[in-house]
Amino acid sequence: MPVTKPIISIENVVASATIDQKLDLKDITKKFPDVEWHPEQFPGAVFRIKSPKTATLLFRTGKMVCTGAKSEELARKAVKTVVQQLRKGGIKIKKDAVTTIQNIVASINLGGRVSLEQAARTLPRSMYEPEQFPGLIHRVLDPKTVILIFSSGKLVCTGGRTEKDVYRSVNQLHNLLEEKDLMIYD
């Protein structure tokens, strides 16, 4: 039986950051015409950068939310880049941003199929309602993540706060699926 290592790909890292001062979003949109801001629809302004390709929401409070990075390191780099560009553009920012990783989403290929009916009966903290959603929802307690399992052997892991959390929970689940004979290799 060909046991393969799961192929894990980080798809999105969400980071929050704060610069501990108020931001004048009207001034920012004047100095940065590419920044999108529609206060009647949403209070945050969207600051996009090309490298790393991310979108950072800027709020009046000085809080920021960065999405789209492919690693923790790139999320931190993106926030730093946004602050540097704001400074270069004449926005006075006294402190560097303090960044916290909030969520990491990864896609995984196990290299074999999964028997979802059996898995739903065998795996603890799992929910499977095929009429409502084609995947099994499995909750991992340590590290605290949620993994969506599809019969194709493809997974989506969310809720990790470090890349290490993602790898640990996916490998734990993969070992459990192997142990309980829930993997099907053609």
C-alpha positions, 0 to 999 in steps of 0.5 A, a space after each residue: 500500500 503506497 503511503 505518500 506524504 501529504 502535499 501541503 500548499 499554503 494558500 492564504 495567510 491572514 495577519 492583523 497589525 497595528 501602528 498604535 496611532 490614528 490614520 487619516 484615510 482621506 489623506 491616504 487616498 489623496 496621496 495614493 490614488 490606487 488605494 480603494 476607499 468607499 466609506 459608505 460601504 465599508 470603513 476600511 481602505 484597501 492598499 494593494 501591493 504587487 510584491 508580495 501580492 497582498 491586500 491590506 485593509 487600513 482602518 482609521 484606528 491604525 489597525 490593519 488586516 493583510 490577506 493573500 500572503 503565501 507564508 507567515 514571513 511574506 505576510 509580515 513583509 507585506 505589512 512592513 512594505 505598506 508602512 514603508 510606502 505610506 511613510 514614503 508617500 508623506 504619511 507620518 507613522 511613528 512606530 513600526 507595525 506590530 503584526 500577529 498571524 490570525 489564520 492560515 489556510 492550506 490546501 492538501 493532497 493526500 495522494 489517495 482517496 478517503 472513505 468519508 462514510 467510514 471516516 465520519 463513523 470513525 474519526 472523533 469531532 467530525 461532521 458529515 452531512 453530504 446533502 449539505 456539504 460534500 466534505 467531512 468537517 474534522 476538528 483537531 484540538 491540538 493544534 486547534 484547526 479545522 480540516 475539510 476532508 473530501 473523498 478525492 483525498 484533497 483537504 483544506 486546513 484552516 485556523 492554524 496560526 503558524 505553518 507548523 500548526 498546519 503541518 502538525 494537524 495535517 500529519 496527525 490526521 493523515 496518520 489517523 486515516 492510515 491507522 484506521 484504514 480509511 485511505 484508498 490507494 488505486 
